[in-house]
């Protein structure tokens, strides 16, 4: 039977770890957790209680680096990743999903990620489909300073088993404004990285930058970057979701005809 690891990146995650680790522990063979060196709570004690292997990191404007640090310490056949402020539904289906993915020769499992909720409307405004479980962790690497994601080391095509199970729900931080400022800063750095390297702006970066600007109320800026994402993207799904962003920008600018046309 294949082995499975849980990877996490944590800063003062005591509360979430108390809830999440007991829930997931029986379905994984190892736990590898990267702990931010700014952590001051009982995170390490809780990790040790659940038999976790730990590695420390100093955050340097790049969330992919500590995730990669944990990934490179992983020894299992498969890896599932979570954050301490996540919750996961139907984790008990993980063994069967992995068996199905192996039978079909797939690289991983993708599931819904409920990422951002509007507190006033009490509804989710950002629901993503994310790579949640990957096969043979040594073949993968984490990419991007923020809104980081997994890619195959040879940049090959990824083949996922889509599932309605393993839904992950992210608890939106209370200080959303601070989080947005941080994300805009890191995304700006990513755009600068591309510029200085002589690369085209990545559509994914443009799209996330637009989302963050819209969340800050910078509608004009968001519209510009949504359109840049659409121009560069070869993904029909990505283009569709960003067209919805364009429509929302026009709606906020009271340009109803343009919102409808988008």
C-alpha positions in Angstrom: 0.0 0.0 0.0 1.3 3.5 -0.9 2.3 5.8 1.9 1.0 9.4 2.4 2.5 12.5 4.0 0.9 15.6 5.2 2.9 18.8 4.6 2.1 22.1 6.4 3.6 25.6 6.8 2.8 27.2 10.1 3.1 30.4 12.0 1.5 30.4 15.5 -0.8 27.6 14.4 -1.6 26.1 17.8 -5.4 26.5 17.5 -5.7 25.1 14.1 -3.2 22.2 14.7 -5.2 21.1 17.7 -8.2 20.7 15.5 -6.6 19.5 12.2 -3.9 17.0 13.2 -6.1 14.6 15.1 -8.5 14.6 12.1 -5.9 13.9 9.5 -3.4 11.8 11.4 -5.0 8.4 11.0 -5.0 8.8 7.2 -1.3 9.7 6.7 2.0 7.9 7.4 4.1 11.0 8.1 3.7 14.6 8.9 6.3 17.2 7.9 5.7 20.7 9.1 7.7 23.9 8.3 7.5 26.3 11.3 8.1 30.0 10.9 10.8 31.1 13.3 8.5 33.9 14.5 6.3 31.3 16.2 5.8 31.9 19.9 2.8 29.6 20.8 2.7 25.9 21.5 2.9 24.9 17.8 6.0 22.8 18.2 4.7 20.9 21.2 1.5 20.0 19.4 3.5 18.9 16.3 5.8 16.7 18.4 2.8 15.1 20.2 1.5 13.9 16.8 4.9 12.5 15.7 5.6 15.3 13.2 9.0 16.0 11.7 9.7 19.7 11.9 11.9 22.2 10.0 12.4 25.8 10.9 12.4 28.7 8.4 12.9 32.4 8.3 10.2 34.1 6.1 11.9 36.1 3.3 9.0 37.3 1.1 8.4 33.9 -0.4 5.9 31.3 0.8 7.0 28.7 -1.8 10.4 28.3 -0.1 9.2 26.9 3.3 6.7 24.7 1.5 9.6 23.4 -0.7 11.6 22.9 2.5 8.9 20.6 3.9 8.4 18.9 0.5 12.1 18.0 0.2 12.0 16.2 3.6 9.0 14.1 2.6 9.7 10.4 2.1 6.2 9.1 1.3 4.7 8.1 -2.1 2.1 10.7 -1.9 1.7 14.1 -0.3 -1.3 16.2 0.8 -0.9 19.8 1.8 -2.9 21.9 4.2 -2.6 25.1 6.2 -3.3 25.3 9.9 -6.3 27.6 9.3 -7.8 25.1 6.9 -10.4 22.5 7.4 -10.9 19.5 5.2 -14.1 17.5 4.5 -14.3 13.7 3.8 -10.6 13.1 4.5 -11.7 9.4 5.1 -12.0 9.1 1.3 -8.3 9.8 0.8 -7.1 6.2 0.6 -9.7 5.2 -2.0 -9.0 8.4 -4.1 -5.3 7.6 -4.1 -5.9 4.0 -5.1 -8.1 5.3 -8.0 -5.5 7.8 -9.1 -2.8 5.2 -9.1 -5.0 2.8 -11.1 -5.5 5.5 -13.7 -1.8 6.5 -13.7 -2.5 10.1 -12.7 -0.1 12.6 -11.1 -2.4 13.9 -8.3 -5.8 14.8 -7.0 -7.5 18.2 -7.4 -10.3 19.4 -5.2 -12.3 22.5 -4.3 -10.6 25.2 -2.2 -13.0 27.7 -0.5 -10.5 30.4 -0.1 -12.2 33.8 0.6 -15.5 34.7 2.2 -17.3 38.0 2.2 -18.0 38.6 5.9 -20.8 41.1 5.2 -22.6 39.0 2.6 -21.7 35.7 4.4 -20.9 34.0 1.1 -17.8 32.7 -0.6 -16.4 35.0 -3.2 -13.3 33.0 -4.2 -13.6 29.2 -4.8 -10.7 27.6 -6.6 -9.8 24.2 -7.8 -6.3 23.3 -6.5 -3.9 20.5 -6.7 -4.3 19.0 -3.2 -2.6 15.6 -3.3 0.5 14.8 -5.4 2.2 11.5 -6.4 6.0 11.1 -6.0 6.8 14.4 -4.2 10.4 14.3 -5.5 9.1 15.1 -9.0 7.4 18.3 -7.8 8.4 21.8 -6.7 6.6 24.8 -5.2 6.5 28.0 -7.3 5.6 31.7 -6.7 6.1 34.0 -3.7 2.4 34.1 -2.8 -0.7 32.1 -4.0 2.0 29.5 -4.5 1.3 26.3 -6.4 2.8 23.0 -7.3 4.4 22.2 -10.7 6.3 19.2 -12.0 10.1 19.7 -11.9 10.3 19.0 -15.6 7.4 21.5 -16.3 5.5 18.6 -17.8 1.7 18.4 -18.1 0.0 17.5 -14.9 -2.9 15.0 -14.9 -5.2 15.2 -11.9 -8.1 13.1 -10.6 -10.9 15.7 -10.0 -13.0 15.0 -6.9 -15.9 16.5 -5.1 -14.4 15.1 -1.9 -11.5 16.5 0.1 -13.0 20.0 0.0 -10.8 22.4 1.8 -12.2 25.4 3.6 -9.8 28.3 4.4 -10.6 30.5 7.4 -10.2 34.0 6.1 -8.0 36.0 8.5 -9.7 38.7 10.5 -7.2 41.3 9.4 -8.0 41.0 5.7 -6.6 44.5 4.9 -3.1 43.5 6.2 -3.2 40.2 4.3 -4.1 42.1 1.1 -1.3 44.6 1.6 1.1 41.7 2.0 -0.2 39.9 -1.0 -0.1 43.0 -3.2 3.5 43.6 -2.1 4.5 40.0 -3.0 2.7 39.9 -6.3 4.3 43.2 -7.2 7.7 41.6 -6.5 6.7 38.7 -8.7 5.8 41.0 -11.6 9.2 42.8 -11.1 11.0 39.5 -11.1 9.4 38.8 -14.5 10.2 42.2 -15.8 13.9 42.1 -14.8 14.3 38.6 -16.2 12.9 39.7 -19.5 9.9 37.4 -19.2 6.3 37.9 -20.1 4.0 38.5 -17.1 2.6 35.2 -16.1 -1.2 35.2 -16.6 -1.7 33.6 -13.2 0.2 36.4 -11.5 -1.8 39.0 -13.4 -5.1 37.4 -12.4 -4.2 37.2 -8.7 -2.9 40.8 -8.7 -6.2 41.9 -10.2 -8.2 40.0 -7.5 -6.2 41.6 -4.7 -6.5 45.1 -6.2 -10.2 44.6 -6.5 -10.4 43.5 -2.9 -8.6 46.7 -1.9 -11.1 48.8 -3.9 -8.7 49.7 -6.7 -11.2 49.0 -9.4 -9.4 50.7 -12.3 -6.2 48.9 -11.5 -8.0 45.6 -11.1 -9.6 46.0 -14.5 -6.3 46.6 -16.2 -4.7 43.5 -14.7 -7.8 41.3 -15.4 -7.5 42.3 -19.0 -3.8 41.5 -19.1 -4.5 38.1 -17.6 -7.2 37.4 -20.3 -4.8 38.5 -23.1 -2.1 36.2 -21.9 -4.0 33.1 -20.7 -4.4 30.0 -22.7 -6.7 28.4 -20.2 -10.5 28.7 -21.0 -11.3 28.3 -17.3 -8.9 31.1 -16.3 -10.2 33.4 -19.0 -13.8 32.7 -17.9 -13.2 33.5 -14.2 -11.2 36.7 -15.1 -14.0 37.8 -17.4 -16.3 37.6 -14.4 -13.8 39.9 -12.7 -14.0 42.3 -15.6 -17.7 42.3 -15.3 -17.5 43.0 -11.6 -15.2 46.0 -12.2 -17.6 47.5 -14.8 -20.5 46.9 -12.4 -18.7 48.8 -9.6 -18.0 51.6 -12.1 -21.7 51.7 -12.9 -21.0 50.7 -16.5 -23.8 48.3 -16.7 -23.7 47.8 -20.5 -20.0 46.8 -20.3 -20.6 44.6 -17.3 -23.3 42.7 -19.3 -21.1 42.4 -22.4 -18.1 41.1 -20.4 
